Amino acid sequence: MKAIQYTIRNIPTPIDRYLRKRAQLSGRSLNQVIIDELSHTAGVDKDSLLGSLDWFIGSGTIGDDVTQALEEDDITQKRLVREQWKHNASH
């Protein structure tokens, strides 16, 4: 697969901190963390929660209500992490 390059400008400081912290904590490069985040958001990562439940559900599909609940939980978890980082940064 041919790799495509992007140049992204004007990254807000909180996003930069978040991505760099993820890279540092995971031992991965900033580039790989960004690719992983984009893949996850686009729903094409190998380790997505929906994909990991296929073996359990059997059908490979999940109802819209479950999908919505999982997406809302994802949003909540990310918000909580951001709030914790802000709290830690101010102390």
Phi and psi restraints in degrees (range 20) as a CNS / XPLOR table:
assign (resid 1 and name C) (resid 2 and name N)
       (resid 2 and name CA) (resid 2 and name C) 1.0 -74.5 20.0 2
assign (resid 2 and name N) (resid 2 and name CA)
       (resid 2 and name C) (resid 3 and name N) 1.0 130.9 20.0 2
assign (resid 2 and name C) (resid 3 and name N)
       (resid 3 and name CA) (resid 3 and name C) 1.0 -84.3 20.0 2
assign (resid 3 and name N) (resid 3 and name CA)
       (resid 3 and name C) (resid 4 and name N) 1.0 137.7 20.0 2
assign (resid 3 and name C) (resid 4 and name N)
       (resid 4 and name CA) (resid 4 and name C) 1.0 -107.4 20.0 2
assign (resid 4 and name N) (resid 4 and name CA)
       (resid 4 and name C) (resid 5 and name N) 1.0 138.5 20.0 2
assign (resid 4 and name C) (resid 5 and name N)
       (resid 5 and name CA) (resid 5 and name C) 1.0 -101.3 20.0 2
assign (resid 5 and name N) (resid 5 and name CA)
       (resid 5 and name C) (resid 6 and name N) 1.0 145.6 20.0 2
assign (resid 5 and name C) (resid 6 and name N)
       (resid 6 and name CA) (resid 6 and name C) 1.0 -124.5 20.0 2
assign (resid 6 and name N) (resid 6 and name CA)
       (resid 6 and name C) (resid 7 and name N) 1.0 149.0 20.0 2
assign (resid 6 and name C) (resid 7 and name N)
       (resid 7 and name CA) (resid 7 and name C) 1.0 -118.8 20.0 2
assign (resid 7 and name N) (resid 7 and name CA)
       (resid 7 and name C) (resid 8 and name N) 1.0 120.9 20.0 2
assign (resid 7 and name C) (resid 8 and name N)
       (resid 8 and name CA) (resid 8 and name C) 1.0 -116.9 20.0 2
assign (resid 8 and name N) (resid 8 and name CA)
       (resid 8 and name C) (resid 9 and name N) 1.0 128.0 20.0 2
assign (resid 8 and name C) (resid 9 and name N)
       (resid 9 and name CA) (resid 9 and name C) 1.0 -114.4 20.0 2
assign (resid 9 and name N) (resid 9 and name CA)
       (resid 9 and name C) (resid 10 and name N) 1.0 165.2 20.0 2
assign (resid 9 and name C) (resid 10 and name N)
       (resid 10 and name CA) (resid 10 and name C) 1.0 58.9 20.0 2
assign (resid 10 and name N) (resid 10 and name CA)
       (resid 10 and name C) (resid 11 and name N) 1.0 44.1 20.0 2
assign (resid 10 and name C) (resid 11 and name N)
       (resid 11 and name CA) (resid 11 and name C) 1.0 -71.9 20.0 2
assign (resid 11 and name N) (resid 11 and name CA)
       (resid 11 and name C) (resid 12 and name N) 1.0 124.5 20.0 2
assign (resid 11 and name C) (resid 12 and name N)
       (resid 12 and name CA) (resid 12 and name C) 1.0 -61.4 20.0 2
assign (resid 12 and name N) (resid 12 and name CA)
       (resid 12 and name C) (resid 13 and name N) 1.0 144.2 20.0 2
assign (resid 12 and name C) (resid 13 and name N)
       (resid 13 and name CA) (resid 13 and name C) 1.0 -53.7 20.0 2
assign (resid 13 and name N) (resid 13 and name CA)
       (resid 13 and name C) (resid 14 and name N) 1.0 -43.6 20.0 2
assign (resid 13 and name C) (resid 14 and name N)
       (resid 14 and name CA) (resid 14 and name C) 1.0 -62.6 20.0 2
assign (resid 14 and name N) (resid 14 and name CA)
       (resid 14 and name C) (resid 15 and name N) 1.0 -34.6 20.0 2
assign (resid 14 and name C) (resid 15 and name N)
       (resid 15 and name CA) (resid 15 and name C) 1.0 -70.0 20.0 2
assign (resid 15 and name N) (resid 15 and name CA)
       (resid 15 and name C) (resid 16 and name N) 1.0 -41.8 20.0 2
assign (resid 15 and name C) (resid 16 and name N)
       (resid 16 and name CA) (resid 16 and name C) 1.0 -59.0 20.0 2
assign (resid 16 and name N) (resid 16 and name CA)
       (resid 16 and name C) (resid 17 and name N) 1.0 -47.0 20.0 2
assign (resid 16 and name C) (resid 17 and name N)
       (resid 17 and name CA) (resid 17 and name C) 1.0 -60.8 20.0 2
assign (resid 17 and name N) (resid 17 and name CA)
       (resid 17 and name C) (resid 18 and name N) 1.0 -44.2 20.0 2
assign (resid 17 and name C) (resid 18 and name N)
       (resid 18 and name CA) (resid 18 and name C) 1.0 -58.7 20.0 2
assign (resid 18 and name N) (resid 18 and name CA)
       (resid 18 and name C) (resid 19 and name N) 1.0 -50.1 20.0 2
assign (resid 18 and name C) (resid 19 and name N)
       (resid 19 and name CA) (resid 19 and name C) 1.0 -65.5 20.0 2
assign (resid 19 and name N) (resid 19 and name CA)
       (resid 19 and name C) (resid 20 and name N) 1.0 -42.6 20.0 2
assign (resid 19 and name C) (resid 20 and name N)
       (resid 20 and name CA) (resid 20 and name C) 1.0 -66.0 20.0 2
assign (resid 20 and name N) (resid 20 and name CA)
       (resid 20 and name C) (resid 21 and name N) 1.0 -38.3 20.0 2
assign (resid 20 and name C) (resid 21 and name N)
       (resid 21 and name CA) (resid 21 and name C) 1.0 -65.3 20.0 2
assign (resid 21 and name N) (resid 21 and name CA)
       (resid 21 and name C) (resid 22 and name N) 1.0 -42.9 20.0 2
assign (resid 21 and name C) (resid 22 and name N)
       (resid 22 and name CA) (resid 22 and name C) 1.0 -59.9 20.0 2
assign (resid 22 and name N) (resid 22 and name CA)
       (resid 22 and name C) (resid 23 and name N) 1.0 -42.8 20.0 2
assign (resid 22 and name C) (resid 23 and name N)
       (resid 23 and name CA) (resid 23 and name C) 1.0 -63.1 20.0 2
assign (resid 23 and name N) (resid 23 and name CA)
       (resid 23 and name C) (resid 24 and name N) 1.0 -45.8 20.0 2
assign (resid 23 and name C) (resid 24 and name N)
       (resid 24 and name CA) (resid 24 and name C) 1.0 -62.6 20.0 2
assign (resid 24 and name N) (resid 24 and name CA)
       (resid 24 and name C) (resid 25 and name N) 1.0 -47.5 20.0 2
assign (resid 24 and name C) (resid 25 and name N)
       (resid 25 and name CA) (resid 25 and name C) 1.0 -68.3 20.0 2
assign (resid 25 and name N) (resid 25 and name CA)
       (resid 25 and name C) (resid 26 and name N) 1.0 -31.7 20.0 2
assign (resid 25 and name C) (resid 26 and name N)
       (resid 26 and name CA) (resid 26 and name C) 1.0 -90.8 20.0 2
assign (resid 26 and name N) (resid 26 and name CA)
       (resid 26 and name C) (resid 27 and name N) 1.0 -13.7 20.0 2
assign (resid 26 and name C) (resid 27 and name N)
       (resid 27 and name CA) (resid 27 and name C) 1.0 74.4 20.0 2
assign (resid 27 and name N) (resid 27 and name CA)
       (resid 27 and name C) (resid 28 and name N) 1.0 17.1 20.0 2
assign (resid 27 and name C) (resid 28 and name N)
       (resid 28 and name CA) (resid 28 and name C) 1.0 -104.3 20.0 2
assign (resid 28 and name N) (resid 28 and name CA)
       (resid 28 and name C) (resid 29 and name N) 1.0 163.6 20.0 2
assign (resid 28 and name C) (resid 29 and name N)
       (resid 29 and name CA) (resid 29 and name C) 1.0 -72.1 20.0 2
assign (resid 29 and name N) (resid 29 and name CA)
       (resid 29 and name C) (resid 30 and name N) 1.0 156.9 20.0 2
assign (resid 29 and name C) (resid 30 and name N)
       (resid 30 and name CA) (resid 30 and name C) 1.0 -59.2 20.0 2
assign (resid 30 and name N) (resid 30 and name CA)
       (resid 30 and name C) (resid 31 and name N) 1.0 -41.0 20.0 2
assign (resid 30 and name C) (resid 31 and name N)
       (resid 31 and name CA) (resid 31 and name C) 1.0 -58.0 20.0 2
assign (resid 31 and name N) (resid 31 and name CA)
       (resid 31 and name C) (resid 32 and name N) 1.0 -45.9 20.0 2
assign (resid 31 and name C) (resid 32 and name N)
       (resid 32 and name CA) (resid 32 and name C) 1.0 -67.1 20.0 2
assign (resid 32 and name N) (resid 32 and name CA)
       (resid 32 and name C) (resid 33 and name N) 1.0 -38.4 20.0 2
assign (resid 32 and name C) (resid 33 and name N)
       (resid 33 and name CA) (resid 33 and name C) 1.0 -62.0 20.0 2
assign (resid 33 and name N) (resid 33 and name CA)
       (resid 33 and name C) (resid 34 and name N) 1.0 -43.4 20.0 2
assign (resid 33 and name C) (resid 34 and name N)
       (resid 34 and name CA) (resid 34 and name C) 1.0 -64.5 20.0 2
assign (resid 34 and name N) (resid 34 and name CA)
       (resid 34 and name C) (resid 35 and name N) 1.0 -43.8 20.0 2
assign (resid 34 and name C) (resid 35 and name N)
       (resid 35 and name CA) (resid 35 and name C) 1.0 -61.2 20.0 2
assign (resid 35 and name N) (resid 35 and name CA)
       (resid 35 and name C) (resid 36 and name N) 1.0 -44.0 20.0 2
assign (resid 35 and name C) (resid 36 and name N)
       (resid 36 and name CA) (resid 36 and name C) 1.0 -61.5 20.0 2
assign (resid 36 and name N) (resid 36 and name CA)
       (resid 36 and name C) (resid 37 and name N) 1.0 -43.6 20.0 2
assign (resid 36 and name C) (resid 37 and name N)
       (resid 37 and name CA) (resid 37 and name C) 1.0 -62.8 20.0 2
assign (resid 37 and name N) (resid 37 and name CA)
       (resid 37 and name C) (resid 38 and name N) 1.0 -44.5 20.0 2
assign (resid 37 and name C) (resid 38 and name N)
       (resid 38 and name CA) (resid 38 and name C) 1.0 -64.3 20.0 2
assign (resid 38 and name N) (resid 38 and name CA)
       (resid 38 and name C) (resid 39 and name N) 1.0 -41.5 20.0 2
assign (resid 38 and name C) (resid 39 and name N)
       (resid 39 and name CA) (resid 39 and name C) 1.0 -62.9 20.0 2
assign (resid 39 and name N) (resid 39 and name CA)
       (resid 39 and name C) (resid 40 and name N) 1.0 -43.1 20.0 2
assign (resid 39 and name C) (resid 40 and name N)
       (resid 40 and name CA) (resid 40 and name C) 1.0 -64.2 20.0 2
assign (resid 40 and name N) (resid 40 and name CA)
       (resid 40 and name C) (resid 41 and name N) 1.0 -45.7 20.0 2
assign (resid 40 and name C) (resid 41 and name N)
       (resid 41 and name CA) (resid 41 and name C) 1.0 -62.6 20.0 2
assign (resid 41 and name N) (resid 41 and name CA)
       (resid 41 and name C) (resid 42 and name N) 1.0 -37.8 20.0 2
assign (resid 41 and name C) (resid 42 and name N)
       (resid 42 and name CA) (resid 42 and name C) 1.0 -78.1 20.0 2
assign (resid 42 and name N) (resid 42 and name CA)
       (resid 42 and name C) (resid 43 and name N) 1.0 -9.2 20.0 2
assign (resid 42 and name C) (resid 43 and name N)
       (resid 43 and name CA) (resid 43 and name C) 1.0 76.4 20.0 2
assign (resid 43 and name N) (resid 43 and name CA)
       (resid 43 and name C) (resid 44 and name N) 1.0 25.2 20.0 2
assign (resid 43 and name C) (resid 44 and name N)
       (resid 44 and name CA) (resid 44 and name C) 1.0 -115.9 20.0 2
assign (resid 44 and name N) (resid 44 and name CA)
       (resid 44 and name C) (resid 45 and name N) 1.0 11.6 20.0 2
assign (resid 44 and name C) (resid 45 and name N)
       (resid 45 and name CA) (resid 45 and name C) 1.0 -80.3 20.0 2
assign (resid 45 and name N) (resid 45 and name CA)
       (resid 45 and name C) (resid 46 and name N) 1.0 152.9 20.0 2
assign (resid 45 and name C) (resid 46 and name N)
       (resid 46 and name CA) (resid 46 and name C) 1.0 -70.0 20.0 2
assign (resid 46 and name N) (resid 46 and name CA)
       (resid 46 and name C) (resid 47 and name N) 1.0 -28.4 20.0 2
assign (resid 46 and name C) (resid 47 and name N)
       (resid 47 and name CA) (resid 47 and name C) 1.0 -103.5 20.0 2
assign (resid 47 and name N) (resid 47 and name CA)
       (resid 47 and name C) (resid 48 and name N) 1.0 22.1 20.0 2
assign (resid 47 and name C) (resid 48 and name N)
       (resid 48 and name CA) (resid 48 and name C) 1.0 -64.1 20.0 2
assign (resid 48 and name N) (resid 48 and name CA)
       (resid 48 and name C) (resid 49 and name N) 1.0 149.2 20.0 2
assign (resid 48 and name C) (resid 49 and name N)
       (resid 49 and name CA) (resid 49 and name C) 1.0 -58.9 20.0 2
assign (resid 49 and name N) (resid 49 and name CA)
       (resid 49 and name C) (resid 50 and name N) 1.0 -41.3 20.0 2
assign (resid 49 and name C) (resid 50 and name N)
       (resid 50 and name CA) (resid 50 and name C) 1.0 -61.8 20.0 2
assign (resid 50 and name N) (resid 50 and name CA)
       (resid 50 and name C) (resid 51 and name N) 1.0 -41.8 20.0 2
assign (resid 50 and name C) (resid 51 and name N)
       (resid 51 and name CA) (resid 51 and name C) 1.0 -67.4 20.0 2
assign (resid 51 and name N) (resid 51 and name CA)
       (resid 51 and name C) (resid 52 and name N) 1.0 -35.9 20.0 2
assign (resid 51 and name C) (resid 52 and name N)
       (resid 52 and name CA) (resid 52 and name C) 1.0 -72.8 20.0 2
assign (resid 52 and name N) (resid 52 and name CA)
       (resid 52 and name C) (resid 53 and name N) 1.0 -16.4 20.0 2
assign (resid 52 and name C) (resid 53 and name N)
       (resid 53 and name CA) (resid 53 and name C) 1.0 -91.4 20.0 2
assign (resid 53 and name N) (resid 53 and name CA)
       (resid 53 and name C) (resid 54 and name N) 1.0 -6.2 20.0 2
assign (resid 53 and name C) (resid 54 and name N)
       (resid 54 and name CA) (resid 54 and name C) 1.0 -55.5 20.0 2
assign (resid 54 and name N) (resid 54 and name CA)
       (resid 54 and name C) (resid 55 and name N) 1.0 -42.5 20.0 2
assign (resid 54 and name C) (resid 55 and name N)
       (resid 55 and name CA) (resid 55 and name C) 1.0 -62.0 20.0 2
assign (resid 55 and name N) (resid 55 and name CA)
       (resid 55 and name C) (resid 56 and name N) 1.0 -34.6 20.0 2
assign (resid 55 and name C) (resid 56 and name N)
       (resid 56 and name CA) (resid 56 and name C) 1.0 -76.8 20.0 2
assign (resid 56 and name N) (resid 56 and name CA)
       (resid 56 and name C) (resid 57 and name N) 1.0 -42.7 20.0 2
assign (resid 56 and name C) (resid 57 and name N)
       (resid 57 and name CA) (resid 57 and name C) 1.0 -78.5 20.0 2
assign (resid 57 and name N) (resid 57 and name CA)
       (resid 57 and name C) (resid 58 and name N) 1.0 -37.7 20.0 2
assign (resid 57 and name C) (resid 58 and name N)
       (resid 58 and name CA) (resid 58 and name C) 1.0 90.6 20.0 2
assign (resid 58 and name N) (resid 58 and name CA)
       (resid 58 and name C) (resid 59 and name N) 1.0 -34.5 20.0 2
assign (resid 58 and name C) (resid 59 and name N)
       (resid 59 and name CA) (resid 59 and name C) 1.0 -88.6 20.0 2
assign (resid 59 and name N) (resid 59 and name CA)
       (resid 59 and name C) (resid 60 and name N) 1.0 -17.5 20.0 2
assign (resid 59 and name C) (resid 60 and name N)
       (resid 60 and name CA) (resid 60 and name C) 1.0 79.5 20.0 2
assign (resid 60 and name N) (resid 60 and name CA)
       (resid 60 and name C) (resid 61 and name N) 1.0 4.8 20.0 2
assign (resid 60 and name C) (resid 61 and name N)
       (resid 61 and name CA) (resid 61 and name C) 1.0 -127.5 20.0 2
assign (resid 61 and name N) (resid 61 and name CA)
       (resid 61 and name C) (resid 62 and name N) 1.0 152.5 20.0 2
assign (resid 61 and name C) (resid 62 and name N)
       (resid 62 and name CA) (resid 62 and name C) 1.0 -128.6 20.0 2
assign (resid 62 and name N) (resid 62 and name CA)
       (resid 62 and name C) (resid 63 and name N) 1.0 143.1 20.0 2
assign (resid 62 and name C) (resid 63 and name N)
       (resid 63 and name CA) (resid 63 and name C) 1.0 -63.4 20.0 2
assign (resid 63 and name N) (resid 63 and name CA)
       (resid 63 and name C) (resid 64 and name N) 1.0 156.1 20.0 2
assign (resid 63 and name C) (resid 64 and name N)
       (resid 64 and name CA) (resid 64 and name C) 1.0 -59.4 20.0 2
assign (resid 64 and name N) (resid 64 and name CA)
       (resid 64 and name C) (resid 65 and name N) 1.0 -34.8 20.0 2
assign (resid 64 and name C) (resid 65 and name N)
       (resid 65 and name CA) (resid 65 and name C) 1.0 -66.4 20.0 2
assign (resid 65 and name N) (resid 65 and name CA)
       (resid 65 and name C) (resid 66 and name N) 1.0 -38.5 20.0 2
assign (resid 65 and name C) (resid 66 and name N)
       (resid 66 and name CA) (resid 66 and name C) 1.0 -69.7 20.0 2
assign (resid 66 and name N) (resid 66 and name CA)
       (resid 66 and name C) (resid 67 and name N) 1.0 -43.6 20.0 2
assign (resid 66 and name C) (resid 67 and name N)
       (resid 67 and name CA) (resid 67 and name C) 1.0 -58.4 20.0 2
assign (resid 67 and name N) (resid 67 and name CA)
       (resid 67 and name C) (resid 68 and name N) 1.0 -45.2 20.0 2
assign (resid 67 and name C) (resid 68 and name N)
       (resid 68 and name CA) (resid 68 and name C) 1.0 -63.0 20.0 2
assign (resid 68 and name N) (resid 68 and name CA)
       (resid 68 and name C) (resid 69 and name N) 1.0 -42.2 20.0 2
assign (resid 68 and name C) (resid 69 and name N)
       (resid 69 and name CA) (resid 69 and name C) 1.0 -62.9 20.0 2
assign (resid 69 and name N) (resid 69 and name CA)
       (resid 69 and name C) (resid 70 and name N) 1.0 -41.4 20.0 2
assign (resid 69 and name C) (resid 70 and name N)
       (resid 70 and name CA) (resid 70 and name C) 1.0 -65.5 20.0 2
assign (resid 70 and name N) (resid 70 and name CA)
       (resid 70 and name C) (resid 71 and name N) 1.0 -40.6 20.0 2
assign (resid 70 and name C) (resid 71 and name N)
       (resid 71 and name CA) (resid 71 and name C) 1.0 -65.8 20.0 2
assign (resid 71 and name N) (resid 71 and name CA)
       (resid 71 and name C) (resid 72 and name N) 1.0 -41.9 20.0 2
assign (resid 71 and name C) (resid 72 and name N)
       (resid 72 and name CA) (resid 72 and name C) 1.0 -64.2 20.0 2
assign (resid 72 and name N) (resid 72 and name CA)
       (resid 72 and name C) (resid 73 and name N) 1.0 -39.5 20.0 2
assign (resid 72 and name C) (resid 73 and name N)
       (resid 73 and name CA) (resid 73 and name C) 1.0 -64.5 20.0 2
assign (resid 73 and name N) (resid 73 and name CA)
       (resid 73 and name C) (resid 74 and name N) 1.0 -40.4 20.0 2
assign (resid 73 and name C) (resid 74 and name N)
       (resid 74 and name CA) (resid 74 and name C) 1.0 -60.0 20.0 2
assign (resid 74 and name N) (resid 74 and name CA)
       (resid 74 and name C) (resid 75 and name N) 1.0 -44.8 20.0 2
assign (resid 74 and name C) (resid 75 and name N)
       (resid 75 and name CA) (resid 75 and name C) 1.0 -62.5 20.0 2
assign (resid 75 and name N) (resid 75 and name CA)
       (resid 75 and name C) (resid 76 and name N) 1.0 -44.5 20.0 2
assign (resid 75 and name C) (resid 76 and name N)
       (resid 76 and name CA) (resid 76 and name C) 1.0 -63.4 20.0 2
assign (resid 76 and name N) (resid 76 and name CA)
       (resid 76 and name C) (resid 77 and name N) 1.0 -44.7 20.0 2
assign (resid 76 and name C) (resid 77 and name N)
       (resid 77 and name CA) (resid 77 and name C) 1.0 -61.6 20.0 2
assign (resid 77 and name N) (resid 77 and name CA)
       (resid 77 and name C) (resid 78 and name N) 1.0 -42.8 20.0 2
assign (resid 77 and name C) (resid 78 and name N)
       (resid 78 and name CA) (resid 78 and name C) 1.0 -65.1 20.0 2
assign (resid 78 and name N) (resid 78 and name CA)
       (resid 78 and name C) (resid 79 and name N) 1.0 -39.3 20.0 2
assign (resid 78 and name C) (resid 79 and name N)
       (resid 79 and name CA) (resid 79 and name C) 1.0 -62.6 20.0 2
assign (resid 79 and name N) (resid 79 and name CA)
       (resid 79 and name C) (resid 80 and name N) 1.0 -43.7 20.0 2
assign (resid 79 and name C) (resid 80 and name N)
       (resid 80 and name CA) (resid 80 and name C) 1.0 -63.5 20.0 2
assign (resid 80 and name N) (resid 80 and name CA)
       (resid 80 and name C) (resid 81 and name N) 1.0 -39.5 20.0 2
assign (resid 80 and name C) (resid 81 and name N)
       (resid 81 and name CA) (resid 81 and name C) 1.0 -64.7 20.0 2
assign (resid 81 and name N) (resid 81 and name CA)
       (resid 81 and name C) (resid 82 and name N) 1.0 -44.6 20.0 2
assign (resid 81 and name C) (resid 82 and name N)
       (resid 82 and name CA) (resid 82 and name C) 1.0 -60.8 20.0 2
assign (resid 82 and name N) (resid 82 and name CA)
       (resid 82 and name C) (resid 83 and name N) 1.0 -43.2 20.0 2
assign (resid 82 and name C) (resid 83 and name N)
       (resid 83 and name CA) (resid 83 and name C) 1.0 -63.4 20.0 2
assign (resid 83 and name N) (resid 83 and name CA)
       (resid 83 and name C) (resid 84 and name N) 1.0 -40.2 20.0 2
assign (resid 83 and name C) (resid 84 and name N)
       (resid 84 and name CA) (resid 84 and name C) 1.0 -64.7 20.0 2
assign (resid 84 and name N) (resid 84 and name CA)
       (resid 84 and name C) (resid 85 and name N) 1.0 -41.6 20.0 2
assign (resid 84 and name C) (resid 85 and name N)
       (resid 85 and name CA) (resid 85 and name C) 1.0 -64.1 20.0 2
assign (resid 85 and name N) (resid 85 and name CA)
       (resid 85 and name C) (resid 86 and name N) 1.0 -40.7 20.0 2
assign (resid 85 and name C) (resid 86 and name N)
       (resid 86 and name CA) (resid 86 and name C) 1.0 -62.0 20.0 2
assign (resid 86 and name N) (resid 86 and name CA)
       (resid 86 and name C) (resid 87 and name N) 1.0 -43.1 20.0 2
assign (resid 86 and name C) (resid 87 and name N)
       (resid 87 and name CA) (resid 87 and name C) 1.0 -62.2 20.0 2
assign (resid 87 and name N) (resid 87 and name CA)
       (resid 87 and name C) (resid 88 and name N) 1.0 -45.9 20.0 2
assign (resid 87 and name C) (resid 88 and name N)
       (resid 88 and name CA) (resid 88 and name C) 1.0 -65.4 20.0 2
assign (resid 88 and name N) (resid 88 and name CA)
       (resid 88 and name C) (resid 89 and name N) 1.0 -37.6 20.0 2
assign (resid 88 and name C) (resid 89 and name N)
       (resid 89 and name CA) (resid 89 and name C) 1.0 -67.8 20.0 2
assign (resid 89 and name N) (resid 89 and name CA)
       (resid 89 and name C) (resid 90 and name N) 1.0 -29.1 20.0 2
assign (resid 89 and name C) (resid 90 and name N)
       (resid 90 and name CA) (resid 90 and name C) 1.0 -85.7 20.0 2
assign (resid 90 and name N) (resid 90 and name CA)
       (resid 90 and name C) (resid 91 and name N) 1.0 -4.8 20.0 2
